[in-house]
Amino acid sequence: MKRGRLPLTALRSFETAGRHLSFSRAAEELYV
């Protein structure tokens, strides 16, 4: 079974949330 690659936008969102320790702050930074 072939695994798909994770979209870079998802990786960027996850990294930003980890850096801020908050999905709300990550959303502010990413303008979501």
PDB file of N, CA, C and O in Angstrom:
ATOM      1  N   MET A   1       0.842  -1.176   0.000  1.00  0.00           N
ATOM      2  CA  MET A   1       0.000   0.000   0.000  1.00  0.00           C
ATOM      3  C   MET A   1       0.892   1.246   0.000  1.00  0.00           C
ATOM      4  O   MET A   1       1.816   1.365   0.805  1.00  0.00           O
ATOM      5  N   LYS A   2       0.603   2.148  -0.896  1.00  0.00           N
ATOM      6  CA  LYS A   2       1.382   3.370  -1.020  1.00  0.00           C
ATOM      7  C   LYS A   2       0.791   4.457  -0.116  1.00  0.00           C
ATOM      8  O   LYS A   2      -0.420   4.677  -0.104  1.00  0.00           O
ATOM      9  N   ARG A   3       1.643   5.114   0.620  1.00  0.00           N
ATOM     10  CA  ARG A   3       1.174   6.174   1.503  1.00  0.00           C
ATOM     11  C   ARG A   3       1.329   7.520   0.809  1.00  0.00           C
ATOM     12  O   ARG A   3       2.341   7.784   0.160  1.00  0.00           O
ATOM     13  N   GLY A   4       0.324   8.360   0.953  1.00  0.00           N
ATOM     14  CA  GLY A   4       0.379   9.700   0.379  1.00  0.00           C
ATOM     15  C   GLY A   4       1.258  10.614   1.227  1.00  0.00           C
ATOM     16  O   GLY A   4       1.513  10.348   2.402  1.00  0.00           O
ATOM     17  N   ARG A   5       1.697  11.657   0.622  1.00  0.00           N
ATOM     18  CA  ARG A   5       2.515  12.624   1.354  1.00  0.00           C
ATOM     19  C   ARG A   5       1.625  13.625   2.073  1.00  0.00           C
ATOM     20  O   ARG A   5       0.539  13.962   1.602  1.00  0.00           O
ATOM     21  N   LEU A   6       2.092  14.087   3.203  1.00  0.00           N
ATOM     22  CA  LEU A   6       1.380  15.096   3.971  1.00  0.00           C
ATOM     23  C   LEU A   6       1.529  16.444   3.268  1.00  0.00           C
ATOM     24  O   LEU A   6       2.648  16.856   2.963  1.00  0.00           O
ATOM     25  N   PRO A   7       0.429  17.128   3.010  1.00  0.00           N
ATOM     26  CA  PRO A   7       0.546  18.435   2.362  1.00  0.00           C
ATOM     27  C   PRO A   7       1.374  19.394   3.224  1.00  0.00           C
ATOM     28  O   PRO A   7       1.269  19.380   4.450  1.00  0.00           O
ATOM     29  N   LEU A   8       2.179  20.208   2.589  1.00  0.00           N
ATOM     30  CA  LEU A   8       3.044  21.126   3.328  1.00  0.00           C
ATOM     31  C   LEU A   8       2.254  22.113   4.171  1.00  0.00           C
ATOM     32  O   LEU A   8       2.736  22.550   5.216  1.00  0.00           O
ATOM     33  N   THR A   9       1.057  22.472   3.741  1.00  0.00           N
ATOM     34  CA  THR A   9       0.250  23.393   4.542  1.00  0.00           C
ATOM     35  C   THR A   9      -0.144  22.759   5.874  1.00  0.00           C
ATOM     36  O   THR A   9      -0.193  23.445   6.895  1.00  0.00           O
ATOM     37  N   ALA A  10      -0.423  21.457   5.872  1.00  0.00           N
ATOM     38  CA  ALA A  10      -0.765  20.764   7.112  1.00  0.00           C
ATOM     39  C   ALA A  10       0.451  20.709   8.033  1.00  0.00           C
ATOM     40  O   ALA A  10       0.328  20.907   9.242  1.00  0.00           O
ATOM     41  N   LEU A  11       1.605  20.443   7.468  1.00  0.00           N
ATOM     42  CA  LEU A  11       2.833  20.397   8.257  1.00  0.00           C
ATOM     43  C   LEU A  11       3.141  21.765   8.847  1.00  0.00           C
ATOM     44  O   LEU A  11       3.527  21.871  10.011  1.00  0.00           O
ATOM     45  N   ARG A  12       2.972  22.799   8.054  1.00  0.00           N
ATOM     46  CA  ARG A  12       3.223  24.164   8.525  1.00  0.00           C
ATOM     47  C   ARG A  12       2.269  24.531   9.658  1.00  0.00           C
ATOM     48  O   ARG A  12       2.682  25.147  10.640  1.00  0.00           O
ATOM     49  N   SER A  13       1.009  24.161   9.528  1.00  0.00           N
ATOM     50  CA  SER A  13       0.018  24.442  10.563  1.00  0.00           C
ATOM     51  C   SER A  13       0.368  23.723  11.860  1.00  0.00           C
ATOM     52  O   SER A  13       0.291  24.309  12.940  1.00  0.00           O
ATOM     53  N   PHE A  14       0.750  22.457  11.755  1.00  0.00           N
ATOM     54  CA  PHE A  14       1.117  21.671  12.931  1.00  0.00           C
ATOM     55  C   PHE A  14       2.357  22.246  13.611  1.00  0.00           C
ATOM     56  O   PHE A  14       2.408  22.320  14.839  1.00  0.00           O
ATOM     57  N   GLU A  15       3.354  22.652  12.831  1.00  0.00           N
ATOM     58  CA  GLU A  15       4.586  23.234  13.378  1.00  0.00           C
ATOM     59  C   GLU A  15       4.279  24.538  14.102  1.00  0.00           C
ATOM     60  O   GLU A  15       4.805  24.788  15.186  1.00  0.00           O
ATOM     61  N   THR A  16       3.435  25.361  13.509  1.00  0.00           N
ATOM     62  CA  THR A  16       3.089  26.647  14.115  1.00  0.00           C
ATOM     63  C   THR A  16       2.324  26.445  15.418  1.00  0.00           C
ATOM     64  O   THR A  16       2.577  27.149  16.397  1.00  0.00           O
ATOM     65  N   ALA A  17       1.403  25.506  15.444  1.00  0.00           N
ATOM     66  CA  ALA A  17       0.652  25.210  16.665  1.00  0.00           C
ATOM     67  C   ALA A  17       1.587  24.714  17.764  1.00  0.00           C
ATOM     68  O   ALA A  17       1.425  25.083  18.927  1.00  0.00           O
ATOM     69  N   GLY A  18       2.549  23.893  17.411  1.00  0.00           N
ATOM     70  CA  GLY A  18       3.515  23.405  18.389  1.00  0.00           C
ATOM     71  C   GLY A  18       4.404  24.509  18.927  1.00  0.00           C
ATOM     72  O   GLY A  18       4.737  24.526  20.112  1.00  0.00           O
ATOM     73  N   ARG A  19       4.782  25.415  18.071  1.00  0.00           N
ATOM     74  CA  ARG A  19       5.645  26.529  18.485  1.00  0.00           C
ATOM     75  C   ARG A  19       4.911  27.452  19.453  1.00  0.00           C
ATOM     76  O   ARG A  19       5.495  27.926  20.428  1.00  0.00           O
ATOM     77  N   HIS A  20       3.634  27.706  19.184  1.00  0.00           N
ATOM     78  CA  HIS A  20       2.841  28.596  20.032  1.00  0.00           C
ATOM     79  C   HIS A  20       2.161  27.860  21.183  1.00  0.00           C
ATOM     80  O   HIS A  20       1.658  28.494  22.110  1.00  0.00           O
ATOM     81  N   LEU A  21       2.140  26.543  21.133  1.00  0.00           N
ATOM     82  CA  LEU A  21       1.418  25.717  22.104  1.00  0.00           C
ATOM     83  C   LEU A  21      -0.057  26.098  22.155  1.00  0.00           C
ATOM     84  O   LEU A  21      -0.700  25.992  23.200  1.00  0.00           O
ATOM     85  N   SER A  22      -0.585  26.542  21.018  1.00  0.00           N
ATOM     86  CA  SER A  22      -1.979  26.969  20.951  1.00  0.00           C
ATOM     87  C   SER A  22      -2.438  26.985  19.502  1.00  0.00           C
ATOM     88  O   SER A  22      -1.795  27.590  18.644  1.00  0.00           O
ATOM     89  N   PHE A  23      -3.554  26.318  19.235  1.00  0.00           N
ATOM     90  CA  PHE A  23      -4.097  26.347  17.880  1.00  0.00           C
ATOM     91  C   PHE A  23      -4.685  27.722  17.566  1.00  0.00           C
ATOM     92  O   PHE A  23      -4.666  28.155  16.414  1.00  0.00           O
ATOM     93  N   SER A  24      -5.207  28.411  18.584  1.00  0.00           N
ATOM     94  CA  SER A  24      -5.766  29.745  18.359  1.00  0.00           C
ATOM     95  C   SER A  24      -4.685  30.728  17.937  1.00  0.00           C
ATOM     96  O   SER A  24      -4.883  31.501  17.000  1.00  0.00           O
ATOM     97  N   ARG A  25      -3.553  30.708  18.613  1.00  0.00           N
ATOM     98  CA  ARG A  25      -2.455  31.609  18.246  1.00  0.00           C
ATOM     99  C   ARG A  25      -1.868  31.241  16.895  1.00  0.00           C
ATOM    100  O   ARG A  25      -1.471  32.115  16.125  1.00  0.00           O
ATOM    101  N   ALA A  26      -1.815  29.953  16.609  1.00  0.00           N
ATOM    102  CA  ALA A  26      -1.332  29.508  15.301  1.00  0.00           C
ATOM    103  C   ALA A  26      -2.259  30.017  14.205  1.00  0.00           C
ATOM    104  O   ALA A  26      -1.797  30.458  13.153  1.00  0.00           O
ATOM    105  N   ALA A  27      -3.559  29.958  14.447  1.00  0.00           N
ATOM    106  CA  ALA A  27      -4.524  30.447  13.461  1.00  0.00           C
ATOM    107  C   ALA A  27      -4.349  31.937  13.214  1.00  0.00           C
ATOM    108  O   ALA A  27      -4.466  32.396  12.078  1.00  0.00           O
ATOM    109  N   GLU A  28      -4.069  32.695  14.270  1.00  0.00           N
ATOM    110  CA  GLU A  28      -3.819  34.128  14.109  1.00  0.00           C
ATOM    111  C   GLU A  28      -2.594  34.363  13.239  1.00  0.00           C
ATOM    112  O   GLU A  28      -2.618  35.211  12.347  1.00  0.00           O
ATOM    113  N   GLU A  29      -1.531  33.623  13.489  1.00  0.00           N
ATOM    114  CA  GLU A  29      -0.301  33.789  12.708  1.00  0.00           C
ATOM    115  C   GLU A  29      -0.502  33.391  11.250  1.00  0.00           C
ATOM    116  O   GLU A  29       0.052  34.016  10.345  1.00  0.00           O
ATOM    117  N   LEU A  30      -1.300  32.343  11.029  1.00  0.00           N
ATOM    118  CA  LEU A  30      -1.505  31.832   9.673  1.00  0.00           C
ATOM    119  C   LEU A  30      -2.687  32.505   8.969  1.00  0.00           C
ATOM    120  O   LEU A  30      -3.026  32.148   7.840  1.00  0.00           O
ATOM    121  N   TYR A  31      -3.313  33.476   9.637  1.00  0.00           N
ATOM    122  CA  TYR A  31      -4.456  34.207   9.070  1.00  0.00           C
ATOM    123  C   TYR A  31      -5.583  33.264   8.655  1.00  0.00           C
ATOM    124  O   TYR A  31      -6.116  33.344   7.548  1.00  0.00           O
ATOM    125  N   VAL A  32      -5.931  32.361   9.591  1.00  0.00           N
ATOM    126  CA  VAL A  32      -7.020  31.408   9.330  1.00  0.00           C
ATOM    127  C   VAL A  32      -8.237  31.841  10.130  1.00  0.00           C
ATOM    128  O   VAL A  32      -9.279  31.189  10.069  1.00  0.00           O
TER     129      VAL A  32
END
